[in-house]
Amino acid sequence: MLQFISLLPLYAATAVITHLVVSFGQTLLHYKLGHHPRGRKLFSNHINFHHAHYAKDHLVSKVYLNDEGNNTPFFLVPVLVMGVSLFFVLPVDLFLVHAVACAASFYAHVFFDKEYHVEGSRLQRFAWFRRKQALHFVHHQHAKSNFAVIHFFWDRILGTYRSDAA
């Protein structure tokens, strides 16, 4: 038990780094493929379904509308590639922390995107959520900005951040 406690900082660092890598990867895929024809099916799904359902004047709906153009598998592929490759590098305990963090980060991305677009989300009561939602809606009004879903500092780094719809 003492050994486990002494490894907690390492486990926490592994989880945080994994989440940040996954978050940046999702933002980068969205930026480079989701809004560019070179993304082919990812681009087509994203533009023709997600951005068509949630256009400038209709950003929320009673239920999340994106089942036909679901891009989850496209974002899942790099997560799986990273996960499998680290299986051969990391000790088992760190790999398990990494795998759980990958899954949690991936789930958070999907969860937040859905919550941003559903009327009356239970997260609306939180100011931090409303701010992230507003930044995400800027993306739907200005498609060349705010590609992140969770951490908009990635957009600052990529030079795609926009604070408002004006």
N, C-alpha and C positions, 0 to 999 in steps of 0.2 A: 504494500500500500504506500509506503514511504517513497519507493521508487516511482510509482505512478504520479504522486504529488510533485515530485521533483521534475517530472517530465511535462507537467501541465503547461509551463510557458512555451515549450517547444511545440506541443500540440496546438496551443492557441495561435502561435505564429504560423504554423502550417495551415490552419484553417483560414486565418485572415489572408495570407498570401494567396492561397487557392481561390478564395472568393474574389479577390481583386483581379487575379488573372482571368478567371471566368467572366467576370463583369466587363473587363476591358475587351476580352475576345468577343463577347456578345455585341458590345458597342461598335467595335471595329467591323464585324460582319455586317451589322445593320448599316453602317456608314458606307462601306466599300462595295457590298453586294446587294443589300436590300433596296438601295436607291440608285442602282446602276444596272443597265441592261446586261453587263457581263455576269451579273448574278443569276441570270436565266430564270429558273423556276422560283428561286428565292425572291428575285425582283418582281416577277409576275405575280406571285402570291401576295407579296407585301403591298404592292401598288394596287392591284386589281381587287383585293379583298379588304385588307386592313385599312388602307388609306381610302378606299372607296366607301366602306361602311362608316368610317369615322372621318368625315370630311370637315371642312372649315365650319359649316353651320350645324353639324350633327356629330358632336364629339362623345356623347354618351348614349346608351340605350338601356332598356329594361333588363336585357340579358346580353351577355357578351357575344358579338357577332363575328366570328372568325373561323368557324369550324371548317368551311370549305377550303380556305387558303391558309391552313395551319402550317406555319414555318418552324414549329418546334423541332422536327427532325433535323433541319438544316443547322440549327444552333446546337443540337445535341451531338452531332458528329465530332466537332473539334473537342468537345468536353470528353467524349469517350476515347478519342485518340490520345489526348493528354493523360487521361486516367490510366489507360492500358499501358502506355509507355512508362509511366512512373511506377507501375506494378513491378517492373524489372529493376528499378533503381532504389526505391525506398524500402526501409524495413517494414514488416507487416503492420506494426502499430501505426506508423506514420502514413502508410498507404491507406489504412482504414479511415484515419482522420481526414486525409485528402479526399477520399471517395465520398464520405459523408458531407464534407464541405462543398464539393462539386455538386452533389445532388441538391443540397440546400440552396446554394447560389442559383442554380438553374431553376429550381422551383420558385424562388423569390422573384426572379425575372418574369416568369410566366404569370405568377400571382399578381404582381404589381401592375403589369400591363393590363390584365383583366380588370383589376379594381379601378384603374384610372378611367375605364370606359363604361363601367356599370353605374347606372343611376342609383343614387342612395347608398353608395358603398359605406360599409360600417366604419371604414377608415376616414371618412369625411370629417369626423369630429376632431381629428388631429391636424394642427397647423402644418407640421412637417409634410404630411401627406398631401394636403391641398397645394403646398408650394411645389412639390415634385409633380403633381398632376398638372398644374399650370405650366410648368416647364415642358412636360410631355405634350401638352396641347399646343404649345408653341411649335413643336415639331410637326404637328398635323396642319398647322397654318402656314408654316415655312419649312418645307421638307428638307432643306439643306442645312438644318440646324437641329441641335438637341437630340442626338441619336441614342444617348444613354437612356436607360429605363430606371435605373436605381441611383447611380452615382454620376451626377452631371459634371463632376470635376473632370471626367474623361473628355467631355466636350470642350472644356477649357483647354485641355492639353492638345486636343486635335484641332483647335481653332474653329470649332463648330458651335460654340455656346452662344445662345441668344437668350437674354433675360426676359423679354416680353414679346408680345405679338405685334407691337407697333412697327 
